[in-house]
């Protein structure tokens, strides 16, 4: 198991916690929660080792489009870059959806 940590600047705080996806063959789980800082901190736990640069490129692309401030935990089981981007977008949508936001 490999653990990776990344940090990106972020100015748009998420409204609430989000949980999307499942840890299973070719998929991943994302847990997103608001951050007090002006950054996104991403912790990845993956059973597929040797892809740090790929993870970095996918995350850089996502955070260049979404300057989100959040704590993000990703539990990966061999997801493709496309699935990673899709799940991050889903988590961001859930975290900012007023129906799910804390009252």
C-alpha positions, 0 to 999 in steps of 0.5 A: 500500500502506498500513501501519497500526500498533496496540497494545493492552494484553494479559496472556495470552501466546501459547504459540508462533508461528502462521501462518494464511490466505493473501494472496489475493483477499478474504483475509489472512494472519496471523503471530502470535508471543509478545511479551515485553511486556504488550501486543499489537502489530499491524502491518497491510499492506494494498492497500486504503487508507482503512480505518484506523477500520474496522481499529481497530474490528475490532481493539478488539472482538477485543482486548476479548474476548481480552487476548492479548499477542503480536506480530501481522503482518497482510498483507491483500488486501481481507478483510472484517471478518468474515474478519479476526476469523475469522483472528485467532481461528484464529491465537490457537487455533493459537498456544495449541494444545499440539500446535504449542507449542515444546517 
